[in-house]
Amino acid sequence: DVLSAADVVVTCKDSRKLHLRVEHAIGSLQHPMTDADLARKFHGLVDAILGAARADELIAHSMQIASAENLRSLAALARPA
């Protein structure tokens, strides 16, 4: 599947070309991310804005979204203070 592939070519200063193709990148249907992978990625994206503790709360609330009565608390946690 083209959408799940990653194809990179790097041209070095000495004109060598390095090529790497990954058929099923992390996050594809064939190579899904684990909950730990998702949490690590989320922390990398939001810790600087929300802080690690708030990000942990947001992750915990997100894991319970199917049983949530509404999304108010989730939305409140997602807003920077």
C-alpha positions in Angstrom: 0.0 0.0 0.0 1.5 3.3 -1.1 0.0 5.2 1.8 1.8 3.1 4.4 5.2 3.1 2.7 8.1 5.4 3.5 10.7 6.0 0.8 13.7 8.3 1.4 16.7 9.1 -0.7 19.5 11.2 0.7 22.2 12.8 -1.4 25.5 13.1 0.5 28.0 15.9 0.0 30.3 13.4 -1.8 27.4 12.7 -4.3 26.6 9.3 -2.9 22.9 8.5 -2.7 21.5 6.5 0.2 18.1 5.0 -0.3 15.7 3.3 2.2 12.2 2.1 1.7 10.0 0.8 4.4 6.9 -0.9 3.0 4.8 -0.7 6.2 5.7 2.3 8.2 5.0 2.5 12.0 1.4 3.6 12.3 0.1 1.7 9.3 -2.5 -1.0 9.4 0.2 -3.6 8.9 2.4 -2.1 11.6 0.2 -0.3 14.1 1.5 1.8 16.9 1.2 0.4 20.4 -0.5 2.5 23.2 3.0 3.2 24.5 4.1 4.4 21.0 1.1 6.7 20.8 1.7 8.1 24.3 5.4 8.7 23.6 4.5 10.5 20.4 1.8 12.5 22.1 4.2 13.6 24.9 6.7 14.7 22.3 4.1 16.9 20.7 2.3 18.4 23.6 4.5 18.3 26.8 6.0 21.7 26.0 2.5 23.3 25.7 0.5 21.4 28.4 3.2 19.8 30.6 3.8 16.1 31.1 1.3 15.7 33.9 -1.6 17.3 32.0 -0.6 15.3 28.9 -0.9 12.1 31.0 -4.4 13.2 32.2 -5.4 13.8 28.6 -4.2 10.4 27.6 -6.1 8.7 30.4 -9.3 10.6 29.5 -8.8 9.7 25.8 -8.6 6.0 26.7 -12.1 6.3 28.3 -13.7 8.3 25.5 -16.1 5.5 24.5 -17.7 5.6 27.9 -17.6 9.4 28.4 -20.9 11.1 29.0 -19.6 14.2 27.2 -16.3 15.6 26.0 -16.2 18.7 28.2 -13.4 17.5 30.5 -11.4 16.2 27.6 -11.7 19.6 25.8 -10.8 21.5 29.0 -7.6 19.4 29.5 -6.6 20.0 25.9 -6.6 23.8 26.3 -3.3 25.4 27.4 -3.6 27.0 30.9 
